[in-house]
Amino acid sequence: MNFSADKNLTFDQAVEIMFHKLGDWKIMALASSVNDYVMVRNVSCLFYDNKIYFKTDKNFRKTQQLFQNPQVALCWSGVQVEGLAANKGLVIDEPDRRFETLYKKFLWGSYNKYSHEEDEIIIEVTPSFVEVWDTSEDNYAFQLFLNFEKRTVEVKQYDHR
C-alpha cells in the first residue's frame, strides 16, 4: 500500500502497512523488564493473524522474565511494537503446527540449530501500540501511531515542504 501526505488512513490500512513492512519474518530486538531490570535480545519472529510469534526455550532467563511481566517491546528498523506476550505452549503441541511449518520455511538455520522439542515454546505477542516510521510515495517522512486497543491511527508528517 502506498501512502501520500494528502491521504487519510484507516486503522486497518495502517495495520496493513505495518505488517507489509515486516514481511513474513524478521530478527527483532525484544525488550522486557522485571523489577526495573531491563533486558534486550534478538528473537526470530514470524508474523500472521496480526500478531508476532517467536519461539524460545522455556528455561531461558528471558522466558522466565516474560512469565513474570508479559509487557514487552519489539523493534525492527522503523517499526516499534509494544504489546503483551503470552505462552502458547510447546511448539510440537500446536494443533495445526503452523508456527513450526513457517519457522522451517523462513528460518531454517535457526530451526535446525535451536530445536529442542521438549523445551521450545511459542510466544505470541499481541500488539497494543505501534509506531511506524516510513516515507510516503511523494518522499515525505511520516510516523504512524497505531492504538490496537482503540483501533485508531494517527498520522504525523515529520517533514514539510
NUMAR-420805 format. One record per residue (C-alpha): x negated, y negated, z negated; residue number from 1. Coordinates in Angstrom, 2 decimals. Layout:
// residues N
+---------+---------+---------+-------+
|      xx |      yy |      zz | nukol |
+---------+---------+---------+-------+
|       X |       Y |       Z |   NUM |
...
+---------+---------+---------+-------+
This chain:
// residues 161
+---------+---------+---------+-------+
|      xx |      yy |      zz | nukol |
+---------+---------+---------+-------+
|    0.00 |    0.00 |    0.00 |     1 |
|   -1.32 |   -3.43 |    0.89 |     2 |
|   -0.80 |   -6.41 |   -1.33 |     3 |
|   -0.76 |  -10.04 |   -0.33 |     4 |
|   -0.89 |  -13.02 |   -2.68 |     5 |
|    2.54 |  -14.16 |   -1.49 |     6 |
|    4.34 |  -10.84 |   -2.22 |     7 |
|    6.10 |   -9.66 |   -5.33 |     8 |
|    5.56 |   -6.13 |   -6.56 |     9 |
|    7.95 |   -3.82 |   -8.32 |    10 |
|    6.69 |   -1.69 |  -11.20 |    11 |
|    6.85 |    1.44 |   -9.01 |    12 |
|    4.80 |   -0.25 |   -6.28 |    13 |
|    2.18 |   -1.28 |   -8.84 |    14 |
|    2.02 |    2.30 |  -10.17 |    15 |
|    1.54 |    3.49 |   -6.59 |    16 |
|   -1.36 |    1.04 |   -6.15 |    17 |
|   -2.94 |    2.23 |   -9.39 |    18 |
|   -2.79 |    5.93 |   -8.53 |    19 |
|   -3.80 |    5.26 |   -4.92 |    20 |
|   -6.97 |    3.58 |   -6.22 |    21 |
|   -7.64 |    6.55 |   -8.50 |    22 |
|   -7.01 |    9.16 |   -5.80 |    23 |
|   -6.88 |   12.84 |   -6.72 |    24 |
|   -9.71 |   12.81 |   -9.27 |    25 |
|  -12.35 |   10.58 |  -10.84 |    26 |
|  -15.02 |   10.72 |  -13.53 |    27 |
|  -13.66 |    8.21 |  -16.06 |    28 |
|  -15.05 |    6.75 |  -19.27 |    29 |
|  -12.87 |    7.84 |  -22.19 |    30 |
|  -12.87 |    5.72 |  -25.37 |    31 |
|  -11.40 |    6.94 |  -28.64 |    32 |
|  -11.61 |    5.87 |  -32.27 |    33 |
|  -11.06 |    7.26 |  -35.74 |    34 |
|  -11.51 |    5.11 |  -38.85 |    35 |
|  -13.07 |    2.34 |  -36.73 |    36 |
|  -15.72 |    4.73 |  -35.38 |    37 |
|  -15.54 |    4.32 |  -31.62 |    38 |
|  -16.86 |    6.86 |  -29.13 |    39 |
|  -17.03 |    6.73 |  -25.34 |    40 |
|  -17.95 |    9.50 |  -22.95 |    41 |
|  -17.23 |   10.57 |  -19.36 |    42 |
|  -14.48 |   13.04 |  -18.56 |    43 |
|  -13.47 |   14.61 |  -15.26 |    44 |
|   -9.87 |   13.52 |  -14.63 |    45 |
|   -7.06 |   14.67 |  -12.36 |    46 |
|   -4.01 |   12.55 |  -11.57 |    47 |
|   -0.50 |   13.85 |  -10.99 |    48 |
|    3.04 |   13.22 |  -12.24 |    49 |
|    2.00 |    9.61 |  -13.11 |    50 |
|   -0.32 |   10.91 |  -15.82 |    51 |
|   -4.02 |   11.57 |  -16.32 |    52 |
|   -5.35 |   15.02 |  -17.19 |    53 |
|   -8.74 |   16.34 |  -18.26 |    54 |
|   -9.98 |   19.48 |  -19.94 |    55 |
|  -12.22 |   19.72 |  -22.94 |    56 |
|  -13.41 |   22.22 |  -25.49 |    57 |
|  -11.03 |   22.25 |  -28.46 |    58 |
|  -14.04 |   22.29 |  -30.82 |    59 |
|  -15.83 |   19.18 |  -29.47 |    60 |
|  -16.12 |   16.02 |  -31.59 |    61 |
|  -14.13 |   14.02 |  -29.04 |    62 |
|  -11.31 |   16.54 |  -29.17 |    63 |
|  -11.18 |   16.51 |  -32.95 |    64 |
|  -11.10 |   12.72 |  -32.77 |    65 |
|   -8.17 |   12.84 |  -30.31 |    66 |
|   -6.28 |   15.12 |  -32.69 |    67 |
|   -6.68 |   12.51 |  -35.45 |    68 |
|   -5.93 |    9.46 |  -33.31 |    69 |
|   -4.32 |   10.09 |  -29.90 |    70 |
|   -4.60 |    6.44 |  -28.78 |    71 |
|   -7.23 |    6.28 |  -26.02 |    72 |
|   -8.52 |    4.12 |  -23.22 |    73 |
|   -9.90 |    5.31 |  -19.88 |    74 |
|  -11.75 |    3.26 |  -17.30 |    75 |
|  -12.97 |    3.73 |  -13.75 |    76 |
|  -14.07 |    0.86 |  -11.54 |    77 |
|  -11.27 |   -1.75 |  -11.63 |    78 |
|   -8.70 |    0.47 |  -13.38 |    79 |
|   -8.45 |    0.32 |  -17.18 |    80 |
|   -5.81 |    2.55 |  -18.80 |    81 |
|   -4.55 |    2.50 |  -22.38 |    82 |
|   -2.46 |    5.48 |  -23.39 |    83 |
|   -1.56 |    8.35 |  -25.63 |    84 |
|   -3.40 |   11.69 |  -25.43 |    85 |
|   -1.60 |   14.99 |  -26.01 |    86 |
|   -2.97 |   18.51 |  -26.27 |    87 |
|   -1.14 |   20.64 |  -23.66 |    88 |
|   -2.76 |   23.91 |  -24.78 |    89 |
|   -5.28 |   26.26 |  -23.23 |    90 |
|   -5.99 |   25.83 |  -19.53 |    91 |
|   -5.39 |   29.55 |  -18.98 |    92 |
|   -1.98 |   29.40 |  -20.70 |    93 |
|   -0.47 |   26.71 |  -18.45 |    94 |
|    2.58 |   28.40 |  -16.86 |    95 |
|    2.02 |   27.30 |  -13.24 |    96 |
|   -1.81 |   26.95 |  -13.51 |    97 |
|   -1.52 |   23.62 |  -11.67 |    98 |
|   -4.33 |   21.95 |  -13.58 |    99 |
|   -6.68 |   24.89 |  -13.05 |   100 |
|   -5.89 |   25.04 |   -9.32 |   101 |
|   -6.52 |   21.31 |   -8.83 |   102 |
|   -9.62 |   21.35 |  -11.02 |   103 |
|  -11.12 |   24.16 |   -8.96 |   104 |
|  -10.28 |   22.31 |   -5.74 |   105 |
|  -11.65 |   18.86 |   -6.66 |   106 |
|  -14.15 |   19.52 |   -9.44 |   107 |
|  -15.60 |   22.92 |   -8.62 |   108 |
|  -19.07 |   22.13 |  -10.03 |   109 |
|  -17.65 |   21.15 |  -13.40 |   110 |
|  -15.17 |   24.02 |  -13.35 |   111 |
|  -17.92 |   26.52 |  -12.60 |   112 |
|  -20.33 |   25.17 |  -15.27 |   113 |
|  -17.97 |   24.39 |  -18.13 |   114 |
|  -15.25 |   27.01 |  -18.20 |   115 |
|  -14.88 |   28.83 |  -21.49 |   116 |
|  -11.39 |   30.26 |  -21.28 |   117 |
|  -10.90 |   30.79 |  -24.99 |   118 |
|  -11.70 |   27.15 |  -25.92 |   119 |
|  -10.77 |   24.91 |  -22.95 |   120 |
|   -7.61 |   22.85 |  -23.46 |   121 |
|   -5.80 |   20.39 |  -21.21 |   122 |
|   -5.44 |   16.85 |  -22.49 |   123 |
|   -2.63 |   14.81 |  -20.93 |   124 |
|   -2.83 |   11.02 |  -21.15 |   125 |
|    0.43 |    9.14 |  -20.73 |   126 |
|   -0.36 |    5.55 |  -19.75 |   127 |
|    1.20 |    2.80 |  -21.85 |   128 |
|   -0.61 |   -0.25 |  -20.46 |   129 |
|   -2.84 |   -0.53 |  -17.40 |   130 |
|   -4.93 |   -3.32 |  -15.94 |   131 |
|   -5.94 |   -3.06 |  -12.28 |   132 |
|   -8.41 |   -5.40 |  -10.60 |   133 |
|   -8.14 |   -5.49 |   -6.84 |   134 |
|   -8.44 |   -7.63 |   -3.73 |   135 |
|   -5.45 |   -8.42 |   -1.53 |   136 |
|   -5.24 |   -7.81 |    2.22 |   137 |
|   -5.92 |  -11.54 |    2.67 |   138 |
|   -9.00 |  -11.27 |    0.42 |   139 |
|   -7.71 |  -12.78 |   -2.83 |   140 |
|   -8.83 |  -11.24 |   -6.12 |   141 |
|   -5.94 |  -10.36 |   -8.42 |   142 |
|   -5.03 |   -8.39 |  -11.51 |   143 |
|   -2.03 |   -6.16 |  -12.07 |   144 |
|   -0.84 |   -5.66 |  -15.65 |   145 |
|    1.46 |   -2.63 |  -15.87 |   146 |
|    3.51 |   -2.05 |  -19.01 |   147 |
|    4.70 |    1.56 |  -18.74 |   148 |
|    6.94 |    1.37 |  -21.79 |   149 |
|    8.86 |   -1.66 |  -20.48 |   150 |
|    8.39 |   -0.66 |  -16.80 |   151 |
|    7.17 |   -4.16 |  -15.94 |   152 |
|    4.32 |   -5.50 |  -13.85 |   153 |
|    2.68 |   -8.90 |  -13.98 |   154 |
|    0.54 |  -10.05 |  -11.07 |   155 |
|   -2.15 |  -12.64 |  -11.75 |   156 |
|   -4.10 |  -14.09 |   -8.90 |   157 |
|   -7.69 |  -14.53 |  -10.01 |   158 |
|   -8.95 |  -16.86 |   -7.32 |   159 |
|   -7.14 |  -19.61 |   -5.45 |   160 |
|   -7.96 |  -21.09 |   -2.08 |   161 |
+---------+---------+---------+-------+
